[in-house]
Amino acid sequence: MAKEATKSFVLRIDAEMMEAIERWAEDEFRSTNGQLQYIIAEALRKSGRIKKRKTENGKRKTDGSN
């Protein structure tokens, strides 16, 4: 399966917020970049701007859990 194309960009974020994201990423065993992608994807799903993921049985997840 082909990997999805990604875009790179610079993000300016204050130090306190970045430290909180880094701690959260560590708690969830993700990289900081992976955590930021997760946060953004969840916000987009919750706002209805992208489709919700499907589970293994084909039903859509609505609770935001992995």
DATA-V457099 format. One record per pair of residues at least 24 apart in sequence whose ideal C-beta (glycine too) atoms are under 8 Angstrom apart, sorted by sequence separation. I is the first residue (numbers start at 0). J is the second residue. If there is no record, write none. Layout:
i = [I I]
j = [J J]
//
This chain:
i = [10]
j = [35]
//
